[in-house]
Each structure stands twice: as C-alpha cells, then as structure tokens.
C-alpha cells in the first residue's frame, strides 16, 4: 500500500493530495467530492486527470485543500492529481502534459496600489 503525496496550486488555493490503490473514492476535506463540489463542471475538473489517463476507479484519493475559491481549489486538485499519476506511472506524463494538466497557471490577483481604489481603478476625480 504505497501512498503518493503531491501538491497542486492555483491562484491562492493549495491542494495536498494523497493517492493510494483502491476503488475510486475521492474525499476532499473529509467530505465526498460530490458534496464538496456540488456543480458538475467542478466535479469533472477533479476527475479529469483520471479520465485522460484511463485510470477511473483505480485509486482512492484523500485531499486537504484550503485558500482561494471553489474554482481555484478544483484546479489545484486537478494539478495535484495529475502530478501524482505521473509519479505513480511515468507513461501517463505525455497524455497529461498534452492536456495541459501539468502546467502551473501563473496568473494571480494583482495587488492594490496605494492612492488608488483597487489595483487599476482610481478614486473618482472631481475637477471642481
């Protein structure tokens, strides 16, 4: 029973994933993934790495995720699962790489600047 541990990140979300051989149970923060992500697109994001590598119901997954919103968390989990599958079997790497699951998305929220309302928005200017 070898447990594989990987980390995935997106925006400010961080997902720690533990993968072991099993029958396809996915737990996110001690909840079933369908309860944690009630919408179908987010559930598909979580399962995408397994679908691309044709390993559905081969592994049990435990996830600890925090930070960010639901979408960022789902994408962080997707990246961590793809990394874990590459660690388990190197033959999955070309498929997952072609699907863009191993690429870290560098886009982050731009910081707020002083003297301005937000990152780019200024305070309203009054001529008189």
C-alpha positions in Angstrom: 0.0 0.0 0.0 2.1 2.8 -1.3 0.7 6.3 -0.7 1.8 9.0 -3.1 1.8 12.6 -1.9 1.7 15.7 -4.2 0.8 19.4 -4.0 -1.1 21.5 -6.6 -1.6 25.2 -6.6 -3.9 27.7 -8.4 -4.3 31.4 -7.5 -4.2 31.2 -3.7 -5.6 27.7 -3.4 -3.2 24.9 -2.2 -4.2 21.2 -2.5 -2.4 18.4 -0.8 -3.3 15.1 -2.4 -2.7 11.5 -1.1 -3.3 8.8 -3.7 -3.3 5.0 -2.9 -4.6 2.0 -4.8 -8.3 1.4 -4.2 -11.7 1.6 -5.8 -12.2 5.3 -6.8 -13.2 7.0 -3.5 -12.4 10.7 -3.5 -12.6 12.6 -0.2 -12.0 16.4 -0.1 -11.6 17.8 3.4 -13.3 14.7 4.9 -16.3 15.1 2.5 -17.2 13.2 -0.6 -16.1 15.2 -3.7 -19.7 15.4 -4.9 -20.8 17.1 -1.6 -17.8 19.4 -1.6 -18.2 20.5 -5.3 -22.0 20.3 -5.9 -21.7 21.6 -9.6 -20.9 19.1 -12.4 -18.2 21.2 -14.1 -16.1 21.3 -10.9 -16.6 17.6 -10.4 -15.4 17.0 -13.9 -12.3 19.1 -13.2 -11.4 16.9 -10.3 -11.9 13.7 -12.3 -10.2 15.0 -15.5 -6.7 13.6 -14.7 -8.2 10.1 -14.2 -10.3 10.3 -17.4 -7.3 11.4 -19.5 -5.0 8.6 -18.1 -7.9 6.0 -18.2 -7.4 5.1 -14.5 -11.0 5.7 -13.3 -11.8 3.7 -10.1 -8.2 2.5 -9.7 -7.1 4.8 -6.8 -8.5 6.2 -3.6 -7.8 9.9 -3.1 -7.7 12.0 0.1 -7.4 15.8 -0.4 -6.7 18.6 2.0 -7.4 21.9 0.3 -7.5 25.5 1.6 -7.4 29.0 0.3 -9.0 30.6 -2.8 -12.5 29.9 -4.1 -14.1 26.7 -5.4 -12.8 27.0 -8.9 -9.2 27.6 -7.9 -9.5 24.7 -5.4 -10.8 22.4 -8.1 -8.0 23.3 -10.5 -5.4 22.9 -7.7 -6.7 19.4 -7.0 -6.6 18.6 -10.7 -3.0 19.6 -10.9 -2.0 17.7 -7.8 -3.8 14.5 -9.1 -2.0 14.8 -12.5 1.3 15.1 -10.7 0.5 12.1 -8.5 -0.4 10.0 -11.6 2.9 10.9 -13.2 4.7 9.9 -10.1 2.9 6.5 -10.0 3.4 5.7 -13.7 5.6 7.8 -16.0 3.7 6.6 -19.1 0.8 8.9 -18.1 3.0 12.0 -18.4 2.7 12.7 -22.2 -1.1 12.4 -22.1 -1.4 14.7 -19.1 1.1 17.2 -20.4 -0.8 17.4 -23.8 -4.0 18.0 -21.8 -2.3 21.0 -20.0 -2.8 19.4 -16.6 0.9 19.7 -15.5 1.3 23.4 -16.3 1.1 25.7 -13.3 -1.1 28.7 -14.2 0.9 31.7 -13.0 -2.0 34.2 -13.1 -2.5 35.8 -9.6 -4.6 38.7 -8.4 -2.8 42.0 -8.9 -2.0 43.8 -5.7 -3.8 47.0 -4.7 -1.7 50.2 -5.1 -1.7 53.0 -2.6 -3.6 56.1 -3.6 -5.9 54.0 -5.7 -9.2 52.3 -5.0 -8.1 48.9 -6.3 -5.2 47.5 -8.5 -6.1 49.6 -11.5 -9.2 51.6 -10.5 -8.6 55.1 -9.3 -10.6 57.2 -6.9 -13.2 59.4 -8.6 -11.7 62.7 -9.8 -13.5 65.9 -9.1 -12.5 68.9 -11.2 -14.4 71.4 -9.0 
